[in-house]
Amino acid sequence: MADYLARQTGIECIQMRFGGIYGPLNPWNSFPNVLAQAAVTGTKLDLTNVLGGLRAQEGADLCYVKDAAHAVALLQVTETLHYRVYNIAAGRPTTNQELVAAIKEVIPEAVIALPWEDEGAEPVAIPYQDITRLVQDTGYQPQYTTKQAIADYIAWLQASNN
């Protein structure tokens, strides 16, 4: 719809497709947010309303909210954009086990157990978004590794910002 309106009106319209965004002030009940909040509060992990694969080897393209905000800012100030659509994401898969390991580095006593794949099951391909356009046009590179993002988010939560 936005592309159609842009062509009809001559107004430039850049669309952003967001990957799995997590971290402070994220309104979505994302898997990393639920894991980190349970670890910080010491409550039982409740995955009832979490979408997506929950097994340790599954995952998604997860982008820390501060990286996503940086990407949006770059799209706003870049003089020349060559495309109408940009993916805002990390551009790589992150496994659920990687999230758990990052949390346990900060909170070793966290009790987070995820189910493993069934014995003999085919490995699951983890989808991720191509951020080549974003990188080429704006120079964007995610600044936070999973470990850094989780540590930053947990520090934010522990500062009573939940």
N, C-alpha and C positions, 0 to 999 in steps of 0.2 A: 504494500500500500504506500509506504513512504517513497519507494523508488518511483512508483507511478506518479505520485503527487509532485515529486521533484522534477520529473520530466515535463509534466504538464504546466508547472508554474515557473520553471527556470530557477527555482530556489535550490541551492545545494543542500542535500540531505545525506548525512553520513549515518549509516546504521552500525550498531555495535551488537555483536552476539557474545553474550557472557558465558563463560565456562562455569564451573562450580566454584563460586566465590564463598570464602569463609573468613571469619575473624570478627573484630569488634564492630558493633552496630549493624551487623548483617541481619536483616529481618527474616531471612529464610532459616528453616530448621535444618541446616546442613549437617552432614555426618561429622565433619571435623569439629564443628561447634558443639554438637551433642557430646562427643567423646571428651573434649577439653572441659566442658562444663561439669560433666559427671566426675572427672578426675579432680577438679578444683574443689568441688563441694563434697566429695567423698560419698556421693549418692549412687544408688544402683543405676546401672546403665539402662536407659529406656529407649529402645529403638522402634517403638510402635509407629511413630509418624515420620520416620526417616525413609526417604525414597532411595532406591538403588540397591546394588549388591552389597551385602553386609559381611561376606566371607573375607577372611584375611587376605587372600590373593586377589580379590576384586579391587576395584578402585575407579578413579575418574581423573579428569584433568581438573586439578584443584588449584585455584589461584587465590593467594592471600589478598584480602580487601585493599591493603595499601598498594600492592602492585597493580591491582585493577584500577584504583583511583589514579595512579600515575599514568597508566595507559590512556585513560579517558582524558586526562589533562594534556598529554602529548597530542592526542587527536584534535584537541581544541586549539592548540597554538601552532601546529605544524602548518606552514605556509601553503604547501602543495600536497594534496592527497590524490593518489592515482586511482583509488577504488571507492566504491560507494558502501562497501561492507567490510568490516574488520572484526576479527575474533579477539575478544579480550579474555585471555586465559594464560596459563603457564606454558602451554605448548608441549606438555609432556605428561605421561601418565603418573599418577601417584597411587600406590597400593594402600589399602586400609591398614596393613601391617606396618607400613612406613609411618603412618600417622600414630599408631599405638606406640611404636618404638620412640618416636619424637616426644610423645607425652611422658613416657616412662623415664626419659632422660631428665626431664624437669621434675616430675613427681614419681619417683621410683616405687612408691607404695601404692600407686594407682592400680586398681583391680579392673582390668579391661580384658575380657576374653572374647575373641571372635571365633566363629566356627571356621574350620579349614575345609578345603575342597574335599569332596568324596574321593576315596582311594580309587585311582584309575580314571578319574574324570579328566577330560581334555582341559588343558590350560585355557584360561579365559583371556581373550584379548581385551586390553583396557583402552577404551576410546580416548582420544585427546584431540584438541583443536589445532589446526595449523595457524601459527601466528606470523608466518612469513611476510604477509602484506604489512602488518603492524610494525614488524622489525625493520623492513626495508624503507617504509615511508617515514617513520618517526624515530627510529633508533632504539625503540623500546626493548628492554631486557628485564625479565623478572629479577628483582633485587633480593627476594627472600627465598631461601631454601625451605623445605618443609620443616626442618629442625628450627630454623630461625623464626619462621612464621608461628609455629606452635609455641615456642618459648615467649615470643612477643605477645601473643594472644593470652597465654596463661598469666603472664605478668599483668596484663590489662584486667583480666578477670579477678586476680588476687588483690588488685588495688580497689576492690569493691565497685567495679564498674559493670557488674552483671545486671 
